[in-house]
Amino acid sequence: MTADHIAAELPQSTAEPHAPAGTDPKWWTLTAVCLGTFMLLLDITIVNVALPTIQTSLHSSFSDLQWVVDAYALTLAALLLTSGSLADIFGRRRLWVIGLAIFTGASALCGAAQSPLMLELARGLQGVGGAIMFSVSLALLANAFRGKERGVAFAVWGAITGVAVAIGPIVGGVLVTGLSWRWIFFVNVPIGVIAGVLSFTRVVESRAQRARRPDWAGFVMFTTALASLVYALIESGTSGFGAGRVIGCLVATGLLLVAFVVLEARSEHAMFDLSLFRLPTFSGGAIAAFGMSAGIFSMLLYLVLYLQDVLQYSALQTGLRLLLLSGAILAVSGAAGHLTSRVPIRVLIGPGLALIGVGLVLMRGLDATSSWTHLIPGLIVSGIGIGLVNPPLASTAVGVVQPQRAGMASGINSTFRQVGIATGIALLGTLFSSRLGTAVTSLTASTPLGARAGAITSALKNGEVTQLFHLVPRSQQGALVGVLRGSFTSALDEILLVAAILSFAAAVLSFVLIRSKDFVHAGPGEPATPGVH
């Protein structure tokens, strides 16, 4: 949600000052929100480079690794809109502090995890806290600041988010390589405590006078449907799509989604305002959010596995290489933000998604002899594409609705981002597993390694490649390296193509659907809506 659209909702809010007399709480509010947001976004990008180390440390399976990411994305997607409604009713500061406490406590549990299941459950709890923080952060800033100072506050917040995303891989690499993967979570504890104390003692409370009641039935139905879908996709990678429980979960997902749509269409307090999807531009923005997450952001898991498990780079070395992507995002985002108010938004979003697709295609062509430098053009081009899409995407979500509906519109767009990550990782993982097994079988056929095809496939999925070399005679180890690299890159090539196709499809649909005429024009004395030309 943008500052201008949140600001339009402020007359409907009531403030309850709790800051000490004689102090101005707004700068404390900015400090607390920036600290919390920095912690939240840093943790998302930090986790990527730590996943292979976590896999080895906890003896996790490939599906466990997918759930470490998806458990967070699922709870975040499911609770984002509901937590926003609760904040409007019970107080934004109160919910923000609760979200901070949950996220910080869950981070400590993640760091202390002794099994994959414990880590997955703790990650899900992190998502609960993250959903609350995401839904409240900008509203707290908009309530605290007025006039030009609001622009300064949002500029600072935007800079903090950009820095967190950019330095995440490096910070993660340093912590994992220098200390332990557990410190990528433990580092949140002091930050969360400081942000929580500042928020509780210095931030002014606010709530909406005409708050929307949470749609609990919709929340349960949507969450169950999404969890069922992700479970089916991840399980199909092991059992196949013909397995009874996979088919059962897919059928249940379809029935639940139909029931959810019917419920939301009839509800007076709908979790999803389905009428928003009648606006082509809003639908185009949702498709863009989903496509970007299901494409490039879902691929990061598999690129990290390639760099660490196959090319044997450390977490820090991996983080340094991923700076090509995050650096390009940071460099281009500023320029794209300025262009948002000068050119039609679809000219940024459509071509930006197409560039992401081009970047993913450029990463293809890997083989057993490839080095990481093969990825450089693709990482840079994809980063430029993300930088073009991210700034105008929020404007697309909220710019087509009246200010009082901006919260719902922004929440739905953010939900589509998280759904894209959850389903993208699950779908790509299923395709990856299938292709990996086929490639290993093909490459080991008519060789002494043929009898070990199943063990090789399992080792590649579960990060146990090193153990294989203790089981294979020295004379076969050179051939084993070729099989490992060749099969992994073959599977990676396939999902890179799928991710590229998703990105290109989202590019075409968003370019066609997003229209300048759908944007709400500003009235006299109001700031112009980005994207209106």
N, C-alpha and C positions, 0 to 999 in steps of 0.2 A: 504494500500500500504506500502511496506517495504522501508526502507531508501535506500538500494542498488538500487532498481528499480526506485525510484524517481530520485536518483542521476544520473542515466543514461540519464535522459531527460534534465539535466541542460545545456549541450552545446547548446540546441535549445532555451534557454531562454536568455532574456536580462535583466540586472539589472539597475535600476535607483536609485542611492543613494540619500537619502533624510535625512540621519542622520546627526547630527551636526558634524562639522569637528573635528577631533582628537578623536572621540569616536568609539568604536567597537560595531556596532549595533546587532551583532549576539546573545549576551547574553540577550539583551533587547527583541529580537525576541523570544527567548526561554521562557522568563518570560511571555510575552504577550500571546503567544500561549498556554502555560500551564495554565495560568489563565482562558482563554476562554474555553479551553477544560475541565478543572475542573468544571467550572460552567455548561457547557453543559451536561456532564455525571452525575454530581451530581443531576441535576434537573430531569433527567430521572428516577433515582432510588429513589429520594425523593418522587416523586408523588405517587408511589405505596402505601406507608403507609398512605398517606393523603386522599385517595379516599373515604373511608367510612365517614370520617368527612365532606368532601366536599359534599357528597351525602345528609347528614343530614342538613347541613347548607343551601344549595341551593335548598333543596327539589327536588333533581334530581331523575329521573327514572333510572331503570337499564340500558336502552339503552343510556341514557345521560352519564352514567358513562363509558360505552364502547366507546362513542365518545370522551370523554376527553382524552383517550389514543390514539384512532385511528386517530383523527384529526391531532395529531402531527406526528404519524407514516406515514400517507398518504402523507402529504406535504413533509416530509423528503424524502420518497421513490421517489416521483414524481420529485423533483427538484435536487436531488443529482448530476446526470450526467450533467444536463443543467447548473447548477451553476458552475461546474468545467470548462465547456467550456467558460462561460462568464468570469471567472477569468483569463483564459489563454489569452483572447482577451483584456480585459480592465485593467488587473493588479490584481495580487493575493492579495497584501496588500489592495488595494481599496475594493475588494469584501469582504475580511476578516473584514474590518472595517464596511462595510455595514451590513454584517451578524451579527456582534456583536451588532450594533445599533438596528437592527430588533429584535433580540432575547431579548435584554435588555428591549426594549420598550414593547414587547409582554409580557414579564414577569410581568411588572408593570400592564398591562391590566388584566392579569390572576389574580393577587392579588386583583385587584379592582373589579373583576367580581361580578355582582349582580344577575345573572341568569345563568342557565346551558348553554344557547345558547351563551351568551357573553363569558363564559369560553371556550367553544368549539372553537369558532372563534379565540379567542386569542391563544389557543393552536395550532391551525392551523398556525397562524402567527409565533409562536415560531418555528414550523417545517421548515418554510421558512428560518429563520435565522440559524437554526441548520444545514440545508442542505448546506448552503453556507460555514459555519464554518467547517463542516466535510470534504467538498471537497477541502478545501484550506490549512488546518492546517499543514499537513505533507509536502506539497510542499513548504510552507514558511520556514520550518526548513531545508529541503534539500537544498534550495537555499542559506541559511545563513551559513551553516556549511560545512566544508571539512575534509577529512581524518578521523583521530581518533576522532576528536572533534564531528564529525557527529554521531558517535556511542554513545558518551556520551550524546549528546542532545536527541537522540531517546530513550536512556535508561531512562533519566529523565522524558521524556514525557510518556513513558510506565508506569513508576512507579506512576506518577500522575493519569493516567487513572485507574490503579488498585486501588489506594487509594480512588478515587472518587466513584467507584462502590462499594467498600467494606463499606465505612462509610455512604453512602447515606441513608440506612434505619434508622441508628441511628440519623443522623442529622435531617432527616425528622421527626422522632419520637419526638426529643427534641423540634423542632420548633412548631409542631402541638400541643403537650401536654403542653408546657410551654407558648406559645404565641397564635398562630392561624394558621390554614392551609394556610392563605394568605401569611404568612412569608416564606413559601417554595418557593414562587415566588419573593417576595420583596427582599429576600436576594441576588438575582441575580443582582439587580440594581447597588449597589456600586461596585461589582466585575466587572460587564460589563463596567461601566464607567472607572474604572482604566485600564482595559485591552484595552479599546478603545483609551484612551489617549496615552498609551504606544505604541500601534500599529501605530497610526497616526503620532506620533512624532519621533519614534525610529526605526521602521521596514523599511527595504529597499524594494522598489517596484521591482517586476519582472513580466514578462509575456512571453508567448511562441511566438517565431518568426513565427512558422507555426501552429498557433492556429486553432482548429477545430470549424467551424461555428455551432452554436446551431441548433438542429433539432426541430424547434418549432411545426411543424405538428405532429411529433412523441410524443413530450411532451404532447400536448393537448389530443391526442388519448389515450396514456398510462394512463394519470391522470384520464380522464373520465371513462375509463374502470375499473380502480382500485377502484375509488370512487363508481361506480355503483355496483360493486361486494360487497364491504363492506356494502353499504347501504342495499342491498338485504339480506345479511346474518343477519344483525342486525334487520332489519324490520321483517324477518321471525320468529324471536323469539317472536314477539308480534302478528303478523297477520297470521303466518303459511306460508309454502312454496307454498300453493295454491292461495295465494292472488294475484290479478291482477298486482299490482305494483311490487311485488317481482318477478313474472314470467317475467314481462316486463324488469326489470333491469337485470335479469340473461341473457335474450336473447340479450339485448343491450351489455352486457359485452362480450358475445361470439362473436358477430359481430365486435365489436370494437377491440378485441384482434386479430382476423383474419386479419382485415384491417391493424392493427399495424404491424403484422409480414410481410405482403405483402409490406407495405410501407418501413419498415426497410431493407428488402432484396433488394430493388431497389434504396434506397437512397445513395447518395455519402457522405452524412454527417449524417449517422445514429446515433440516440441516443443510441441504442443497436447494437453492432457489433455481429450480429447473427452467424457469422462464428466461433466465439469463442466457441459456444456450440457444434461444431463438435469435439472438444477436450474432450474426456471422463472425464479427470481429472478436467477440468473447470466446466463441468456440475455437476460432483460429489461435487465440492466445493459449487456450488450454491444450490444444494439440501441440503447439510449439513447446510448451513447458514439458509435456509428457515425452515428446520426441527427443528433446535435448537430454533429458535424464535417462531415458531408456537406451539412448545411443552412446554418446561419449562418456557420460558419467558412470554408466554401468560397465563400460569397457575398462575403466581404470583398474578394477579388481584383477582382471585377467592380464593386463599389461604389467602390473606390479608382480604378479606371479611369474610372468615370463622373465622379467628383469632379475628377480631374486632366485627363483627355483631353477631356471634353465641357464641363464647367463651368470648366475652366482654372484651378483652384486650384493653388497650389504644394504641395509635399510637407508643409511646415509647416502651411499652412492646412488641408490634408486631415487631418493628425494631430490638430489641435485639434478638428475636427469629430467625429472618431472617439472623442474622449474621452467623448462622450455614452454610447457603448457600454461602453468599458472602465471608466468611472467608475461606471456602474450595476452592472456586475459586481462591482467592488470593494466598493461600498456594501452590496450584498445578500448577498454571500458570507459575511460575518461572522455575520449573523443566521441564515442558513441552516445554518451550521456548528453553532450552538447548538441549533437546532431538530432537527438530525439525531438527537440522543439523546432527544428528547421526543415526536416524532410518527413514524408509519410513514413509511419512506423513500419509498414510492411516492407519498405525498401531496406530496412535494417534486419528485420527478423527473418524474412524469406531467404535472402542471400546469405545471412549469417548461418542459418541451418544448413544451407547448401555447402558452405565452406567447411562446416563440421563434417558433412558427408565426404567431401573431397579429402579432408585430412585423414579420415578413417580409411579411405581407399589408398591413399599414399602410404599408409602403414602396412598395407598388404604386400605380398610377395616375399615374406620371410621364409627362410629355409634353414637347414641344419648348419649352414656356414655363416649365417647372418650375424652381424653385430648390432649393438644398440643404436649405432649411428643411422641405421636404416629407418628408424622411427622419427628422426629429427624433423624432416619436412612436415610429416603428418601431425606431430605434436604442435608445431608452430601454427600451421594453418588451422587446425582445430581450435587452438587457443584464440586466434583472431576471430573465428566464427562465434565462439562463446562470448567473447568480449562485445561483439556486435549485437548479440541477442539479449543478453542479460539486462542492460539498462532499460530498454524500451518495453520489456516484457511486463513489468509491473504496471506501466502506463496503459498497456493494452487491456489488462485485467480490470483496472478501475476507471479508465477513461471513458468507457461506454455506458456507465451507469450514473445515476444521481448520487451525490455524496453520501446520502444515508444508507446506500446499498454497497458502498465501497468496501466495507469490512468483509461482507459475504463474498464479494467478487474476488478480492485479494486472497481470501482464505481458500476458495475453490482452486484458484490458480496454483497456490502453494501446495495444495493437496495433490494436484495432478503431477507436480514435480516429484513428490515423494512416491506416489504410485508408480511413476515411470521408473524410478530407481529400483523399487521392490520387484516389480514384474520384469524389468529389463534384466536384472542380475539373474533372476530365476530362469527366464527363458534362454538367455545366452548360455547359462550354465548347463542346461539340459542339452542344447545343441553341441556345446563344447565337449561334454562327456561322451556323447554319442560318436562324434567325429574322432575323438582321441582314441577310443577303443578300436575303431575301424582302421585308423592310421597305424597304430602299433601292430595290429594283426597283419596288415599289409607289408609293413617294413621288416617284420621278423619272419615272414613266411620263407620257407626253404633255407633257414639259417639255424644255427645252434640255439639262438635266442628264442626261437618259436615256442618252445615249451614254457617259456617264462612270460609270454605276452600278457597274461592276466595280471601277473605280479607287477610288470612294468607299468601297465595302465593304472593300477591301483596306487603305485608309488607316485606317479605323476599327479594324480588327483589329490593325494593326501600329503604332499610335500615330504615324501620319504625317499627321495632319489638317492641320497648318500648311502642308505642301507643296502641298496641294490648292488653297489660295487663290492660289498663284502660277500655277496652270494654268487658273483659271476667270476669265472677264471680270468686271470690277468690278460690272457690272449684274446678274450672277447670284450674287454672293457672299451676298446676303441670303437667297436661296432655298437656297443651299448650307448655311448655318447651320441653317435649319429642317430640312433633310433629315438632316444629321448628328445633331442632337439628337433628332429624331423617331424615326429608325431605331434609334439606340442605346437610347433609353428603351423603345421597343417590345420590343426583344430582352431588355432588363433586366427588364421587367415579366414576361415569360414565364418566365425562370429564377427570379425571385422566387417565382412561383407554384409551380414545381416544388420549390424548396427548402422552401417552406411545407408542401406536401403531405408531403414526407419527414419534416418535423418533427412534423406532426400524427399521421402513421402511427406514428412512434417513440413519441409521447406515449401513444397508445392501447395499443400493444403493451406498453410498459414498465409502464403502470399496471395492466394485466391480469396480466402475468407476475410482477411483483415482489410477493412475499408475505412478511409478517412471520414466518410459521411456518417459512420456509426458513432463517432465520438461525441460526447456531450459538450456543447459549446459553452464557454464561460459567459456568465452574465455581466452586467455593468459592474466594474470595480473588482471582479473576481479574476484570479490568475488564469491564464489561458491553459487549456488542457493540452498536454503533449500529444502530438499525432494529429491535431486538427489543422488542416491547411486548405 
